[in-house]
């Protein structure tokens, strides 16, 4: 058997619809004129790059936090002295 997960027809439709929405938003980014308050906001794909950077920071923070709070696999298998 294959270890690759199978995607249902509904799942494929959802993924295609999501990709279509992403492409539409990417095209709209270059067509729609934005009234930016700061000069940095006027750069193309600023909000996409900002969101991706925030995502990377959250995931990196999660990795660091996991190392901080992770317990050994046998943490709760100790003595039952209670």
PyMOL commands that place a pseudoatom at each C-alpha (Angstrom):
pseudoatom trace, name=CA, resn=UNK, resi=1, chain=A, elem=C, hetatm=0, pos=[0.000, 0.000, 0.000]
pseudoatom trace, name=CA, resn=UNK, resi=2, chain=A, elem=C, hetatm=0, pos=[1.012, 3.536, -0.563]
pseudoatom trace, name=CA, resn=UNK, resi=3, chain=A, elem=C, hetatm=0, pos=[1.870, 5.757, 2.396]
pseudoatom trace, name=CA, resn=UNK, resi=4, chain=A, elem=C, hetatm=0, pos=[0.629, 8.756, 0.428]
pseudoatom trace, name=CA, resn=UNK, resi=5, chain=A, elem=C, hetatm=0, pos=[-2.757, 9.994, 1.720]
pseudoatom trace, name=CA, resn=UNK, resi=6, chain=A, elem=C, hetatm=0, pos=[-5.602, 9.838, -0.779]
pseudoatom trace, name=CA, resn=UNK, resi=7, chain=A, elem=C, hetatm=0, pos=[-7.506, 13.038, -1.534]
pseudoatom trace, name=CA, resn=UNK, resi=8, chain=A, elem=C, hetatm=0, pos=[-11.199, 12.692, -2.252]
pseudoatom trace, name=CA, resn=UNK, resi=9, chain=A, elem=C, hetatm=0, pos=[-12.956, 14.353, -5.179]
pseudoatom trace, name=CA, resn=UNK, resi=10, chain=A, elem=C, hetatm=0, pos=[-14.439, 16.967, -2.825]
pseudoatom trace, name=CA, resn=UNK, resi=11, chain=A, elem=C, hetatm=0, pos=[-10.965, 17.625, -1.442]
pseudoatom trace, name=CA, resn=UNK, resi=12, chain=A, elem=C, hetatm=0, pos=[-9.564, 18.122, -4.932]
pseudoatom trace, name=CA, resn=UNK, resi=13, chain=A, elem=C, hetatm=0, pos=[-12.369, 20.536, -5.760]
pseudoatom trace, name=CA, resn=UNK, resi=14, chain=A, elem=C, hetatm=0, pos=[-11.639, 22.470, -2.590]
pseudoatom trace, name=CA, resn=UNK, resi=15, chain=A, elem=C, hetatm=0, pos=[-7.920, 22.649, -3.358]
pseudoatom trace, name=CA, resn=UNK, resi=16, chain=A, elem=C, hetatm=0, pos=[-8.580, 23.785, -6.928]
pseudoatom trace, name=CA, resn=UNK, resi=17, chain=A, elem=C, hetatm=0, pos=[-11.055, 26.414, -5.717]
pseudoatom trace, name=CA, resn=UNK, resi=18, chain=A, elem=C, hetatm=0, pos=[-8.543, 27.618, -3.142]
pseudoatom trace, name=CA, resn=UNK, resi=19, chain=A, elem=C, hetatm=0, pos=[-5.807, 27.853, -5.780]
pseudoatom trace, name=CA, resn=UNK, resi=20, chain=A, elem=C, hetatm=0, pos=[-8.161, 29.749, -8.095]
pseudoatom trace, name=CA, resn=UNK, resi=21, chain=A, elem=C, hetatm=0, pos=[-8.961, 32.222, -5.319]
pseudoatom trace, name=CA, resn=UNK, resi=22, chain=A, elem=C, hetatm=0, pos=[-5.242, 32.690, -4.591]
pseudoatom trace, name=CA, resn=UNK, resi=23, chain=A, elem=C, hetatm=0, pos=[-4.453, 33.341, -8.258]
pseudoatom trace, name=CA, resn=UNK, resi=24, chain=A, elem=C, hetatm=0, pos=[-7.368, 35.791, -8.467]
pseudoatom trace, name=CA, resn=UNK, resi=25, chain=A, elem=C, hetatm=0, pos=[-6.131, 37.689, -5.432]
pseudoatom trace, name=CA, resn=UNK, resi=26, chain=A, elem=C, hetatm=0, pos=[-2.611, 37.742, -6.835]
pseudoatom trace, name=CA, resn=UNK, resi=27, chain=A, elem=C, hetatm=0, pos=[-3.871, 39.270, -10.091]
pseudoatom trace, name=CA, resn=UNK, resi=28, chain=A, elem=C, hetatm=0, pos=[-6.047, 41.735, -8.167]
pseudoatom trace, name=CA, resn=UNK, resi=29, chain=A, elem=C, hetatm=0, pos=[-2.997, 42.851, -6.200]
pseudoatom trace, name=CA, resn=UNK, resi=30, chain=A, elem=C, hetatm=0, pos=[-1.541, 44.371, -9.362]
pseudoatom trace, name=CA, resn=UNK, resi=31, chain=A, elem=C, hetatm=0, pos=[-4.833, 45.763, -10.743]
pseudoatom trace, name=CA, resn=UNK, resi=32, chain=A, elem=C, hetatm=0, pos=[-6.484, 47.420, -7.739]
pseudoatom trace, name=CA, resn=UNK, resi=33, chain=A, elem=C, hetatm=0, pos=[-5.003, 50.756, -6.680]
pseudoatom trace, name=CA, resn=UNK, resi=34, chain=A, elem=C, hetatm=0, pos=[-4.375, 50.946, -2.939]
pseudoatom trace, name=CA, resn=UNK, resi=35, chain=A, elem=C, hetatm=0, pos=[-4.414, 54.173, -0.972]
pseudoatom trace, name=CA, resn=UNK, resi=36, chain=A, elem=C, hetatm=0, pos=[-1.492, 53.407, 1.302]
pseudoatom trace, name=CA, resn=UNK, resi=37, chain=A, elem=C, hetatm=0, pos=[-0.779, 55.426, 4.405]
pseudoatom trace, name=CA, resn=UNK, resi=38, chain=A, elem=C, hetatm=0, pos=[2.880, 54.398, 4.541]
pseudoatom trace, name=CA, resn=UNK, resi=39, chain=A, elem=C, hetatm=0, pos=[5.173, 54.048, 1.522]
pseudoatom trace, name=CA, resn=UNK, resi=40, chain=A, elem=C, hetatm=0, pos=[5.969, 50.454, 2.410]
pseudoatom trace, name=CA, resn=UNK, resi=41, chain=A, elem=C, hetatm=0, pos=[2.310, 49.480, 2.065]
pseudoatom trace, name=CA, resn=UNK, resi=42, chain=A, elem=C, hetatm=0, pos=[2.347, 50.614, -1.573]
pseudoatom trace, name=CA, resn=UNK, resi=43, chain=A, elem=C, hetatm=0, pos=[4.905, 47.982, -2.595]
pseudoatom trace, name=CA, resn=UNK, resi=44, chain=A, elem=C, hetatm=0, pos=[3.445, 45.055, -4.531]
pseudoatom trace, name=CA, resn=UNK, resi=45, chain=A, elem=C, hetatm=0, pos=[2.772, 41.919, -2.470]
pseudoatom trace, name=CA, resn=UNK, resi=46, chain=A, elem=C, hetatm=0, pos=[3.635, 43.694, 0.793]
pseudoatom trace, name=CA, resn=UNK, resi=47, chain=A, elem=C, hetatm=0, pos=[0.742, 42.166, 2.723]
pseudoatom trace, name=CA, resn=UNK, resi=48, chain=A, elem=C, hetatm=0, pos=[1.424, 38.683, 1.341]
pseudoatom trace, name=CA, resn=UNK, resi=49, chain=A, elem=C, hetatm=0, pos=[5.069, 38.872, 2.364]
pseudoatom trace, name=CA, resn=UNK, resi=50, chain=A, elem=C, hetatm=0, pos=[4.166, 40.371, 5.734]
pseudoatom trace, name=CA, resn=UNK, resi=51, chain=A, elem=C, hetatm=0, pos=[1.695, 37.551, 6.378]
pseudoatom trace, name=CA, resn=UNK, resi=52, chain=A, elem=C, hetatm=0, pos=[4.222, 34.913, 5.365]
pseudoatom trace, name=CA, resn=UNK, resi=53, chain=A, elem=C, hetatm=0, pos=[6.851, 36.442, 7.648]
pseudoatom trace, name=CA, resn=UNK, resi=54, chain=A, elem=C, hetatm=0, pos=[4.365, 36.468, 10.541]
pseudoatom trace, name=CA, resn=UNK, resi=55, chain=A, elem=C, hetatm=0, pos=[3.538, 32.813, 9.825]
pseudoatom trace, name=CA, resn=UNK, resi=56, chain=A, elem=C, hetatm=0, pos=[7.239, 31.889, 9.901]
pseudoatom trace, name=CA, resn=UNK, resi=57, chain=A, elem=C, hetatm=0, pos=[7.710, 33.721, 13.197]
pseudoatom trace, name=CA, resn=UNK, resi=58, chain=A, elem=C, hetatm=0, pos=[4.742, 31.934, 14.783]
pseudoatom trace, name=CA, resn=UNK, resi=59, chain=A, elem=C, hetatm=0, pos=[5.941, 28.511, 13.594]
pseudoatom trace, name=CA, resn=UNK, resi=60, chain=A, elem=C, hetatm=0, pos=[9.500, 29.229, 14.755]
pseudoatom trace, name=CA, resn=UNK, resi=61, chain=A, elem=C, hetatm=0, pos=[8.177, 30.352, 18.125]
pseudoatom trace, name=CA, resn=UNK, resi=62, chain=A, elem=C, hetatm=0, pos=[6.173, 27.147, 18.357]
pseudoatom trace, name=CA, resn=UNK, resi=63, chain=A, elem=C, hetatm=0, pos=[9.269, 25.059, 17.708]
pseudoatom trace, name=CA, resn=UNK, resi=64, chain=A, elem=C, hetatm=0, pos=[11.182, 26.921, 20.424]
pseudoatom trace, name=CA, resn=UNK, resi=65, chain=A, elem=C, hetatm=0, pos=[8.261, 26.675, 22.842]
pseudoatom trace, name=CA, resn=UNK, resi=66, chain=A, elem=C, hetatm=0, pos=[7.970, 22.924, 22.198]
pseudoatom trace, name=CA, resn=UNK, resi=67, chain=A, elem=C, hetatm=0, pos=[11.622, 22.466, 23.147]
pseudoatom trace, name=CA, resn=UNK, resi=68, chain=A, elem=C, hetatm=0, pos=[10.993, 24.458, 26.312]
pseudoatom trace, name=CA, resn=UNK, resi=69, chain=A, elem=C, hetatm=0, pos=[7.916, 22.588, 27.577]
pseudoatom trace, name=CA, resn=UNK, resi=70, chain=A, elem=C, hetatm=0, pos=[8.476, 19.102, 26.098]
pseudoatom trace, name=CA, resn=UNK, resi=71, chain=A, elem=C, hetatm=0, pos=[8.542, 16.238, 28.574]
pseudoatom trace, name=CA, resn=UNK, resi=72, chain=A, elem=C, hetatm=0, pos=[10.126, 12.827, 28.188]
pseudoatom trace, name=CA, resn=UNK, resi=73, chain=A, elem=C, hetatm=0, pos=[7.850, 10.140, 26.699]
pseudoatom trace, name=CA, resn=UNK, resi=74, chain=A, elem=C, hetatm=0, pos=[7.872, 8.239, 30.014]
pseudoatom trace, name=CA, resn=UNK, resi=75, chain=A, elem=C, hetatm=0, pos=[7.210, 11.337, 32.153]
pseudoatom trace, name=CA, resn=UNK, resi=76, chain=A, elem=C, hetatm=0, pos=[3.928, 10.002, 33.572]
pseudoatom trace, name=CA, resn=UNK, resi=77, chain=A, elem=C, hetatm=0, pos=[5.129, 6.396, 33.940]
pseudoatom trace, name=CA, resn=UNK, resi=78, chain=A, elem=C, hetatm=0, pos=[6.950, 7.096, 37.198]
pseudoatom trace, name=CA, resn=UNK, resi=79, chain=A, elem=C, hetatm=0, pos=[6.466, 5.473, 40.597]
pseudoatom trace, name=CA, resn=UNK, resi=80, chain=A, elem=C, hetatm=0, pos=[2.958, 5.311, 42.029]
pseudoatom trace, name=CA, resn=UNK, resi=81, chain=A, elem=C, hetatm=0, pos=[3.888, 6.284, 45.602]
pseudoatom trace, name=CA, resn=UNK, resi=82, chain=A, elem=C, hetatm=0, pos=[0.760, 8.353, 46.116]
for i in range(1, 82): cmd.bond("trace and resi %d" % i, "trace and resi %d" % (i + 1))
show_as sticks, trace
zoom trace
